[in-house]
Amino acid sequence: MGYASYEIYRNGEKIQAGYGVEAQCDRPGCSETVARGLDALCGIEPGGDEYGCGKWFCDEHLFMAPDGPGYRCPDCYSNTDDPTLHSPDAMTVTFRPDDRDAKLP
């Protein structure tokens, strides 16, 4: 069995999952398309576990887990922490357009 496409039960409903299955981000109001692979999963088990809700989210709505394995959606990240705030040990990278040509004489 491969992981490109398989079926799971979530809330009593059978749904398609796998990195070859495209679906909409599970965050209400978001229309971004995601693949239902482990890289877009909240927690570590499709359908939910002790780490997350088991739904799939786009990059904007999925964050590195502060504790435990996998990633977390904003609701599962923590009830008190904002996952978009920078932690003291986080590295921030800012990309800017290359303006070297503008500085040449």
C-alpha positions in Angstrom: 0.0 0.0 0.0 1.3 3.4 -0.9 0.6 6.7 0.7 -0.5 8.6 -2.4 -4.1 7.8 -1.8 -5.9 6.0 1.0 -9.1 6.3 3.0 -9.6 7.2 6.6 -12.6 7.9 8.9 -12.8 11.4 10.4 -15.9 12.3 12.5 -17.6 9.1 11.3 -17.1 10.1 7.6 -14.9 8.2 5.1 -12.6 10.7 3.3 -9.7 10.4 0.9 -6.2 11.2 2.2 -2.6 11.0 0.9 0.0 13.2 -0.7 -1.7 12.6 -4.1 -5.1 13.9 -2.9 -5.8 17.6 -3.3 -8.3 19.4 -1.1 -9.0 22.8 0.3 -7.3 24.0 3.5 -9.4 23.0 6.5 -9.2 26.5 8.1 -12.6 28.2 7.8 -12.5 30.9 5.2 -9.3 29.7 3.5 -9.5 28.6 -0.1 -5.9 27.5 -0.6 -5.4 24.1 -2.2 -3.3 21.5 -0.2 -2.3 17.9 -0.7 -3.5 15.7 2.1 -0.1 14.4 2.9 1.7 14.3 6.3 3.5 17.6 5.5 0.1 19.5 5.7 -1.3 17.5 8.6 -2.0 18.9 12.1 -0.6 16.3 14.5 0.9 13.0 13.3 -2.2 10.8 12.5 -4.8 11.7 9.9 -8.2 11.9 11.7 -6.6 13.3 14.9 -4.5 12.2 17.9 -3.1 13.6 21.1 -0.9 16.0 19.2 -3.4 17.6 16.8 -6.8 17.6 15.2 -5.8 15.5 12.1 -7.0 18.1 9.6 -4.9 19.4 6.7 -3.8 23.1 6.4 -1.9 25.3 4.0 1.4 26.8 4.9 -0.2 30.0 6.3 -2.2 28.0 8.8 0.3 25.3 9.9 3.1 25.9 12.4 6.0 23.9 13.8 5.0 22.1 17.0 6.2 23.8 20.2 6.3 20.3 21.8 5.9 16.8 20.5 6.2 15.7 16.8 4.5 17.1 13.8 2.9 20.4 13.0 -0.1 22.3 14.6 -2.9 24.4 13.3 -3.6 27.7 15.2 -6.4 26.0 17.2 -4.2 23.1 18.3 -0.9 25.1 18.7 -1.9 26.4 22.1 -4.9 28.1 23.7 -2.6 30.9 25.0 0.3 31.2 22.6 0.1 33.0 19.2 2.1 30.9 16.7 2.8 33.9 14.5 4.8 35.7 17.2 8.6 35.3 17.1 10.2 33.3 19.8 13.5 34.5 21.2 15.5 31.8 19.5 13.7 32.0 16.1 15.7 33.0 13.1 13.9 35.6 10.9 14.9 36.0 7.2 13.7 38.9 5.1 13.9 38.6 1.4 14.2 41.9 -0.6 14.5 42.5 -4.3 18.1 42.6 -5.6 18.9 46.3 -6.1 22.6 45.9 -6.9 22.1 47.2 -10.4 20.5 50.4 -9.1 23.7 51.2 -7.1 26.1 50.8 -10.0 27.4 54.0 -11.7 
